[in-house]
Amino acid sequence: MPKAVVILLTVLALIVVPLVRAAPIDHPLVVAQQAAPAGAAKDDDTKDDDSLEAKYNRRFPQPTKVGHLIGLPVLDDNDVTLGHVRQVVRTPEGKIELIVSYSKLFGWFGRPVAVPIEAVTILALQLDSVDMQPEDYAEAPTWMPGKDQILSDGETIRVALGRR
């Protein structure tokens, strides 16, 4: 191959390859941020907001079937299993809570504890407890069925995305 052709191909590769890599990827796992509900605070206002709901909204919550969450382990920051999701409920106030069987024995034989959906993120086939520490689980009251509505496996809720 003549030297001029090699140089031309090299220059084109140096120009075209970065452009191709910069193109958006059309893949089903690419996550788009949903529009904020009417009356919601602007991004500038929520950056300083450390409430559980504000953190949850910054983690790009995605639709998930309740049935996909049942049985998933809930892990702490050290990847120790705190418990497993047994049920998903909606409180009379409209808040979603995960009923986790909390135990110090890696989640086995645990007592049910209500964990706000805003306190966890989903990462592969596990839930990470990002805003509720193990001592918070230990101090949490035992959940008792009552006014909370147990959600069916087919119902869709939103779960925040986690990363490491």
C-alpha positions as CSV (number, residue, x, y, z in Angstrom):
1,M,0.0,0.0,0.0
2,P,1.4,3.4,-0.9
3,K,2.6,5.6,2.0
4,A,0.1,8.4,1.2
5,V,-2.8,6.0,1.5
6,V,-1.6,4.7,4.9
7,I,-1.2,8.3,6.1
8,L,-4.7,9.2,4.8
9,L,-6.3,6.2,6.5
10,T,-4.5,7.0,9.8
11,V,-5.7,10.6,9.7
12,L,-9.3,9.4,9.0
13,A,-9.1,6.9,11.8
14,L,-7.9,9.6,14.2
15,I,-10.8,11.8,13.2
16,V,-13.7,9.3,12.7
17,V,-13.2,6.9,15.6
18,P,-13.6,9.6,18.3
19,L,-16.8,10.8,16.5
20,V,-18.2,7.3,16.4
21,R,-17.5,6.8,20.1
22,A,-19.1,10.1,21.0
23,A,-22.4,9.1,19.3
24,P,-25.2,8.2,21.6
25,I,-25.7,4.5,22.2
26,D,-29.2,3.2,21.4
27,H,-29.4,0.5,24.0
28,P,-32.3,-0.6,26.3
29,L,-30.2,-0.1,29.4
30,V,-29.6,3.6,28.8
31,V,-31.5,5.4,31.5
32,A,-33.3,8.7,30.8
33,Q,-34.2,11.1,33.6
34,Q,-37.9,11.5,33.9
35,A,-39.4,15.0,34.0
36,A,-40.1,16.3,37.5
37,P,-43.8,16.3,38.6
38,A,-45.6,19.7,38.4
39,G,-44.7,21.8,41.4
40,A,-41.5,19.9,42.1
41,A,-38.4,21.8,43.1
42,K,-35.9,22.7,40.4
43,D,-32.5,20.9,40.2
44,D,-30.7,23.9,41.8
45,D,-33.0,23.7,44.8
46,T,-32.6,20.0,45.4
47,K,-28.8,19.9,45.2
48,D,-28.6,21.1,48.8
49,D,-31.6,19.1,49.9
50,D,-30.5,16.0,51.9
51,S,-34.0,14.6,52.6
52,L,-34.6,11.0,51.8
53,E,-37.0,11.9,49.0
54,A,-34.5,14.3,47.3
55,K,-31.7,11.7,47.4
56,Y,-34.1,9.1,46.0
57,N,-35.1,11.4,43.1
58,R,-31.5,12.2,42.3
59,R,-30.8,8.4,41.9
60,F,-33.1,8.1,38.8
61,P,-35.8,5.8,40.1
62,Q,-37.0,3.3,37.5
63,P,-40.2,1.3,37.2
64,T,-39.9,-2.2,38.7
65,K,-42.4,-4.9,39.3
66,V,-43.0,-5.7,42.9
67,G,-42.7,-9.4,42.2
68,H,-39.1,-8.9,41.0
69,L,-38.1,-7.4,44.5
70,I,-39.6,-10.2,46.6
71,G,-36.8,-12.4,47.9
72,L,-33.9,-10.0,47.0
73,P,-31.2,-9.6,49.6
74,V,-30.7,-6.2,51.2
75,L,-27.0,-5.5,51.8
76,D,-25.2,-2.9,53.8
77,D,-22.1,-0.9,52.8
78,N,-19.8,-3.9,53.6
79,D,-21.9,-6.3,51.5
80,V,-23.3,-8.0,54.6
81,T,-26.8,-9.3,54.1
82,L,-29.2,-7.5,56.5
83,G,-32.3,-9.4,55.3
84,H,-34.5,-10.3,52.4
85,V,-37.5,-8.5,51.0
86,R,-40.7,-10.4,52.0
87,Q,-43.4,-7.9,51.0
88,V,-43.9,-4.5,49.6
89,V,-46.6,-2.3,51.1
90,R,-48.1,1.1,50.7
91,T,-48.8,3.1,53.9
92,P,-52.0,5.0,54.4
93,E,-49.9,8.2,53.6
94,G,-49.1,6.7,50.2
95,K,-45.4,5.9,50.9
96,I,-43.9,2.6,49.6
97,E,-42.1,0.4,52.2
98,L,-40.2,-2.8,51.8
99,I,-40.8,-5.4,54.5
100,V,-37.4,-6.8,55.2
101,S,-36.7,-9.8,57.4
102,Y,-33.9,-8.3,59.4
103,S,-31.5,-10.5,61.4
104,K,-27.9,-10.2,62.6
105,L,-27.5,-13.8,61.3
106,F,-27.1,-12.8,57.6
107,G,-30.9,-12.2,57.3
108,W,-32.0,-15.6,58.4
109,F,-34.9,-16.0,60.9
110,G,-35.4,-12.3,61.0
111,R,-38.1,-10.1,62.3
112,P,-40.0,-7.9,59.8
113,V,-38.8,-4.3,59.5
114,A,-40.4,-1.6,57.3
115,V,-37.7,0.1,55.1
116,P,-38.7,3.2,53.1
117,I,-38.2,2.6,49.4
118,E,-36.2,5.9,49.3
119,A,-33.5,4.3,51.6
120,V,-32.5,1.6,49.1
121,T,-31.1,1.3,45.6
122,I,-31.2,-1.6,43.3
123,L,-27.9,-3.0,42.0
124,A,-28.1,-6.1,39.9
125,L,-30.0,-8.8,41.9
126,Q,-29.7,-7.1,45.2
127,L,-30.8,-4.0,47.1
128,D,-28.3,-1.8,48.8
129,S,-29.3,-0.1,52.0
130,V,-27.7,3.3,51.3
131,D,-29.6,5.6,53.7
132,M,-30.4,3.2,56.5
133,Q,-27.5,1.7,58.4
134,P,-27.5,-1.7,60.2
135,E,-28.0,0.0,63.6
136,D,-31.1,1.7,62.2
137,Y,-32.5,-1.8,61.3
138,A,-31.7,-3.0,64.8
139,E,-33.6,-0.1,66.4
140,A,-36.5,-0.1,64.0
141,P,-39.8,-1.4,65.4
142,T,-41.1,-4.8,64.3
143,W,-43.5,-4.3,61.4
144,M,-47.1,-5.5,62.0
145,P,-49.8,-5.9,59.4
146,G,-52.5,-3.4,59.8
147,K,-53.4,-0.4,57.8
148,D,-50.7,-0.9,55.2
149,Q,-51.8,-2.2,51.8
150,I,-49.8,-5.2,50.6
151,L,-48.9,-4.7,46.9
152,S,-49.4,-7.5,44.4
153,D,-46.5,-9.0,42.5
154,G,-47.7,-7.4,39.3
155,E,-47.9,-3.9,40.5
156,T,-45.2,-1.5,39.3
157,I,-43.3,0.8,41.7
158,R,-40.1,2.9,41.2
159,V,-36.7,1.9,42.7
160,A,-33.6,4.1,42.6
161,L,-30.6,2.9,40.7
162,G,-27.4,2.1,42.6
163,R,-23.7,2.2,41.7
164,R,-20.4,1.2,43.1
